[in-house]
């Protein structure tokens, strides 16, 4: 459980770091890899099917995997908050919420679109 938690946390924080570094350099329209209406780091199930050009039975396999991934992201965030509740101040907990908040995913999507346009 803790290994999955750490992996999800590393993935989410990595994606957020990329967004922070490159957010202002990309135009507003970007493919929605990470769902704009979900917690930071959560993938868009159907949008990613289109982006990856999946078809047939692979679509359902992908959707199931994305569902598990998104649940892990959500559970990892809850676990992080539970594990650190006794050591962080209320203001620090608000900061953690800000890091995981909805609204950051569009920034990550812009970074991904910029990298795709640059051929990376």
Buried (B, 14 or more C-beta within 10 A) or exposed (E): EEEEBEEBBEBBBEBBEBBEEBBEEBEEEBBBBBBBEBBBBBBBBEBBBEBEEBEEEEBEEBBEEBEEBBEBBBBBBEBBBEEEEEEBEEEEEEEBEEBBEEEBBBBBBBBBBBEEEEEE
